[in-house]
Amino acid sequence: MSDHTNDTPVRKDFRFFHRLRVRWAEVDMQKIVFNAHYLMYFDTAISDYWRAMALPYEEAMLSLGGDLYVRKATIDFRASARMDDMIDVGMKCARIGNSSIVFQGGLFRQDQFLVGCELVYVFADPATQTSKPVPAALRETLMAFEAGEPMRTVETGDWAALGEGAGALRRAVFIEEQNIPKELEWDAHDAVVLHAVARNRIGQVIGTGRLLPAEDGVSHIGRMAVHRTLRSGGHGAAVVQALEEAARARGDREVALNAQRSAERFYARLGYAVHGQPFEEAGIPHIEMRRALR
């Protein structure tokens, strides 16, 4: 698993880590983690690995025309984790064959290597579970991630160019997830304002927002949405930054937005400050927030 044959893996062998705390229910009568739970730890890390690649797993596999099935799982026990340990599960794509993908994992307590893992997946047709070649888009995304390349692009444009992807994400987030009536979601602004979308490496829209015209030098960002499984991955911040840059380029002095109260801290971290009193919109608590652009 490391760069040197037969060496014990070290943290620098991995660029991706998933952190977790050992829970009481995961230890056995010896007061150490029961061996079967290590597979669960590595599988949990794999799920986070997909999120780090900006791939919502279910939709990504559907788009790629297949799914991944475990062919073989091997665990290398060196030392035990104990209750309340904070452990980091390193994961990397080690090899991609014609239809197989090999992941290697390393579980660490600080710098101490505890347990290793090799997971062999086969890309296959979900209906028949017969193997298929790993799609070029997935192969490229895995290799790019391990090389440290960006997993996301952001583009701005009009509704004609970006509306299909932006609209699908807004429908999933606002109408289906948050139960906002569809007649409140769509308005005449969409056809005339600037839109931004974030896409992953296989072209799926994972974040969106829009920028309304300025009034007295104050523009307004709205309809901010990020895919449910990919939040806290920086995608929303990237969309906001792209819209701020567009507002700054046209000479706006300030940008405002109506933040859902659940997202208030997110916008505060981006430099936005509360402006005015709380209010409700579509039955959801909101607060206006603003940020100076110059």
Secondary structure, DSSP 8 states (H G I E B T S, - for coil): --SSTT----GGG-SEEEEEE--GGGB-TTSSB-THHHHHHHHHHHHHHHHHTT--HHHHHHHHT-EEEEEEEEEEE-S---TT-EEEEEEEEEEE-SSEEEEEEEEEETTEEEEEEEEEEEEE-TTT--B----HHHHHHHHHHHTT--SEEEEEE-HHHHHHHHHHHHIIIIIIIS---HHHH--GGGGTSEEEEEEETTS-EEEEEEEEEEETTEEEEEEEEE-GGGTTSSHHHHHHHHHHHHHHHTT-SEEEEEEEGGGHHHHHHTT-EE-S--EEETTEEEEEEEEE--
